[in-house]
Structure formats: structure tokens, C-alpha cells
Amino acid sequence: MIRKLLTGTTISAALLMSGCSITLDDEETREHETFFKQYTPADVGDIQALPDIEVIDGVTYVDGILVVNKEIPLPADYNPGLQQEVIDAYSEMFADGAERGLDFTLVSDFRTYDYQAGLYNNYVARDGQAEADKYSARPGHSEHQTGLAIDVGSTDSATTLSIKFGETPEYEWMKDVAHEYGFIVRYLEGKEDITGYQYEPWHLRYVGDAAEAIYESGLTLEEYLGID
Ligand SMILES: [Zn+2]
């Protein structure tokens, strides 16, 4: 939380400890100011704190966590593939689940910008843009393009990419342990107005060590980071 109070600078913990202050050069200051205008400060007790936002090569990090949503895009050429830490994390979670008689499947993982564009355009053609926007990301706005998101399912294929997955034994176990593997359920029930997406019990986002605090908070990633 200390870092949040420092509002958008890139001060490291070490600098903090030594009591140093740094001054952003003009260009950097302008960049940050432009960005902050888009966000309402988060309430932290009596103090109004701004999130710590950095944009590196067109990729946005808030408090060090890569963020993609309806407002924050990725560059079209951002093409990292599925990240190894994600493969390790879900492999371990699936294995631990299997020991409890649960049978997870990996439904979807990394998607390129172009692939997402094809998906989205097909959904728009089928259901119209307003409907498509409720369940599909526009190209450049999919978490799957980060290489940090996966869709999981159970062997009951009738629940694949359906809110029925939320009623499977796999989900019942997963929802309260996914954070131990670094995942959060990204699009929560009742938070549609914040995430912009319908409830997706199957969509997991890897955030690493931050997962536990986010899970405990019961908040969406946007709320947790103060960018909702
Ligand atoms: Zn997904």
C-alpha cells in the first residue's frame, strides 16, 4: 500500500527506505499526468491515492501488474505466447485437482491480436456488436493476448465456456485455491458493470504473488488497483 500512496512515480522500495525523493523530467511528468486524468483516485483511508501506472512499449502496468481491459489495450504486435510461469501454475493446479478426483481441461490459452480480431468479427456478425462486447474482447483488448490468461473447463463438455462451469466440482474447489497458484477469477459474478464482461468462472488470469491479496479482497482487478 505504501507504493500506492506515492502516486504514479516509479520510486523503488530502496529509495523509499532511504528517504530520497526523485523528480520526474517534464516529458515523463506530462505522460503520467495525461494518464492519471483517466482515473478516479482510489480511497485509502483518509488519503486519496493514485495508482502507480507505467506504460512500457504500449503495455500498461498498474502497481507492476500488466492490465488489459475494455479501456486499456495492448499493441497489435504484442505477441509473447503463453508464459512459462502460467504453464507451470496451471499444470500444478490441475495435478493437485486430479489428486482430489477433479478433472480439469485447458480450453484456451494464448491468442494473438489477429486471432482475436477474427473471433470478435465472427461474434459481431452472429450476434451484433452490443451482444458480442458482453462476452468477447475487441482485438487488442483480450487478456488472452497477454500470455497470462487461460480458460479452464471440466470433462463435462456441456459446461465449457458456460456459467454452468461455475457449478462443477472443479470450479467449487478452484475458486478458493486458484490464488495459491497465482491465478484470480478475473470476471466475477456481480461485477459486470466494472469489468465490462459477463461472469466467466472459467477465465483465469495469472498475477503471481498478488493473487492472494486480490482474492482476499473480493475485488475485481480494476477495483483492487484503484482504476475502476
Ligand atoms: Zn478467457
Boltz pocket constraint, residues with backbone or C-beta under 6 A from the ligand:
constraints:
  - pocket:
      binder: B
      contacts: [[A, 108], [A, 144], [A, 149], [A, 150], [A, 151], [A, 202], [A, 203], [A, 204]]
      max_distance: 6.0
